[in-house]
Amino acid sequence: MMLKEEIPGHHTAIIVTMGLLLLMLVPSAPPAGSQDTVKIALGRLVSEDVLDRDGDGIYEYLLMNVELIVYVPGSYGLHGELGEDMRANAGPFDLGIGSHIIELRFPGGPISRSQMDGKVNLHVDAYSRDPEMETRSRDYMSVNEYSHTDFEPPSDGAGTEVSIVGDEIVLEGPLMEVRMNRTRPVLTFSYSGRASSISRASVSYLELAAFEDTNGNGILDADADTEKYHTDLEDVNWEIETDFSGGYNIVLYGILDLKLAGTGDTVGWARMTFSLSSEHMEVEPPSQKFDIDLDLWQPLDADFLGVRHVLKDETGKLSTEIASGEGGDGEYSITLKKEGKRPYGSYSWREDIMVGAGEADTPSRAASIVHPLEGGAEIWFVYPLQDDARLIHHDPTLSMDPNMPAVGGEERFLGNSPAVMLGGVALGILMVAATLVLREIRMRRRRKWESDSRKEVVRRI
């Protein structure tokens, strides 16, 4: 009898253990409310930190890392406030089911002008790109104490960090990273942080050539027009100048020897410049406009000046989509997409340019020739050589889609990871075992009841 009484308790322990395992393997249920409308919830204030980029002991940023729990995959972002004029945004990001840690970066400028002294209250709104979804809000009290005297404005308004890695100057903003090669006219762009490796693309400027409008139609036709001068930009000795005193200004320049086509004899000179400035770095949406300037040191006996360059997907996994503005408005964009659907980065430009003699102050119009390539495109910028205009200014743009993709490791629940799949198998085995145990308990109870009933009948007889 003692053994029989212990068995049900033993099975109850198994069932309780199974319940605990089930809770560990399945994400917590959404907060109270309609299951159809609750898509996200704000979790804990995970950590606080400060950032001193220049090492002077005064902080440029206050960092608040907040947990966002996602129940329905979608595009979500955070908006945080510490008080009047002290605000920070993050996202929106494409997030899957699970817990995500999102950083809110508060610039030190507004904090230094506030009366902050002691612990601070952080108000956070979690929102979706879906206008019909209700915003989720939560207030947090900081663990640490802060003083406004410990903060200063960052050196650049866009919050971009500048570093030198090998032959590249790296500009890393909140969502976008841009790299300029210091020895060649090559620009690389991607998402910042861990998403950089899955979204990187490059624009390489390869050749400058001058053409005569042989057929007189005013349009560059490589098959009909005559190439008169040529320069291989990869053979040019490029130099770089930088100024980080008020943000960043980076200038890559080279002196081009214009060679006569067919002979290789140098017949002229020009200076070509690529410039990046923090004034043209945008955070929302993330983009970096840059300048291309050509300075011809003598008149050229030609009608067009062309710059050939190539956009290339550096990941080997993205496709391209080429688009031009409707109605011939001179807007072009080449978008890199994941599996032909989800946009990552774009290289875009307008055909509006500025030209001039002593200064590039006269509006003009360039032309564009785009040839699709596998994982990229070949582009010609074609500039008209008008009258005595020797200066040409153009400003293309590199940009990233504002919805940064989630990267492996960020989605910690319900991913297709080996641990989760093994957990599912273990859960299935436990459920089968529980079914067998419960069946055995019922059978033993039924046999005991039948035995007791027979004894009762015998006793009555």
Residue, then its C-alpha position, 0 to 999 in steps of 0.5 A: m500500500m505504501l508503494k501505491e500511495e507514493i506512485p501518484g506523487h512521483h508522477t505529479a512531480i514529473i508533470v510539474t517538471m514538464g510544466l516548468l520545461l514548457l514555460m522555459l521553451v515557450p515565450s511568455a504570453p502577451p500582456a492583458g488585452s486582445q490577442d489580435t492587437v498586442k504585438i509588442a511589449l516593453g520589458r526591462l531597462v536592461s542597462e545604462d552607459v555613458l560614452d566619452r569618444d574623445g577621452d576628455g572625461i566629459y560624456e557625449y552620449l547617455l545610452m539607455n538599453v531597453e528590452l522590446i518583446v515582440y509577439v508578432p514579427g514586424s517593423y518596430g522602433l523606440h522613442g525615448e524622452l528624459g525631459e524637455d529637449m532630451r529625446a532619442n529615437a531608434g529604428p524602426f527595425d525589422l524584428g522577429i518574435g522574441s526579446h530584443i535589446i534596443e539602444l536609445r542614444f541621448p546626445g550630450g548637448p541637450i543634457s548639458r543645458s538641462q538641470m539634470d542632477g540625480k536619478v532620471n526618469l526615462h519615458v519610452d514609446a514603442y511604435s510600429r510602422d502600422p498606423e493602426m497599431e497602438t503605441r506601447s509606453r512605459d516609464y523607467m527610473s535609472v539606477n545611476e545618478y547623473s549630472h548635466t555638468d558631466f555631458e557635452p555636445p558630440s563633435d558632429g550632429a549626426g552622432t557619427e563615429v570616425s575611425i581609420v581601419g587599414d586603408e579606409i576611413v570609417l564613418e559609423g552612424p546610428l544605422m549607416e556605415v560609410r567607408m572611403n578608401r584613402t588610396r583609390p576612389v572607392l566608397t563602401f556603404s552598409y548598415s552599421g554594427r553587426a548588420s554591416s556584413i550582410s548589407r555591404a556594397s561598393v561604388s568604384y570609380l574606374e575611368l574618365a574619358a572625353f568624347e566627340d559628338t561624331n553623329g551630332n545628336g547631342i547624346l553620347d553613343a559609345d558605338a558612334d561617337t569618338e573617344k578622344y581622351h582617356t584616364d584610368l583612375e586606378d593609375v592615379n596617385w590619390e591623396i587625402e585630406t581630413d578635418f575632424s574639428g567640427g564633425y568631419n570633412i574628408v577630401l580625396y583628390g588626384i591629378l589626372d593626366l588626360k591621354l590621347a586615345g590610341t597613342g597614350d600621349t599626355v595632352g592635358w591635366a585635370r583635378m578630380t575630387f571626392s568629398l564627404s562632409s558630416e553636414h550631408m550625413e542624414v540619420e532619418p532616413p540614413s544617407q550620405k550625400f557626397d560631392i564629385d568635382l572636376d577641374l579641367w586645367q585647359p580647354l578640351d577639344a571634346d563634347f562630352l566628359g564621361v565618368r565610368h564607375v561600378l556599383k557592386d554587391e560585396t556580399g554576393k547575396l543581393s540583387t539590384e533594381i534600377a529605377s529612373g524618375e517618371g517623366g524624364d526628371g533626371e532621378y536615378s536609383i539603384t537599389l540592392k535587395k535581399e532575395g529580390k524583395r527586401p531593400y537594403g542600400s541604394y545608390s542614387w543621383r539626380e542629373d542636375i549639375m553645376v558648371g562654370a569657369g571660375e566657379a561652378d555656379t551655372p545649372s546644367r544637365a548631365a546624362s546617365i547610362v546604366h548597364p545592369l550587371e550580376g549583383g550590381a551595375e555599370i554607370w556612366f555619368v556624362y557631363p556636357l562640355q559647354d563653352d568655357a566651362r571647366l568646373i563640374h560639380h555633381d552630388p550623388t547619394l548613398s543611402m540605406d533603408p531605415n528598417m535595419p534587418a535583425v541579425g542572427g543572435e538578436e532574436r533569442f526566442l523561437g528561432n530555428s536554432p539547434a537548441v530550440m529544435l532539440g527543446g521541441v523534441a524533448l518537449g514532445i518526448l516528455m508529453v508522450a511520457a506524461t500521457l503514458v504515466l497518466r494512463e497508467i495512473r488511471m488504470r491502477r486506480r480503476r483496478k483498485w476500485e474494482s478490487d475494493s468493490r468485489k471485497e465489499v460485495v463479498r462482505r455483504i454476502 
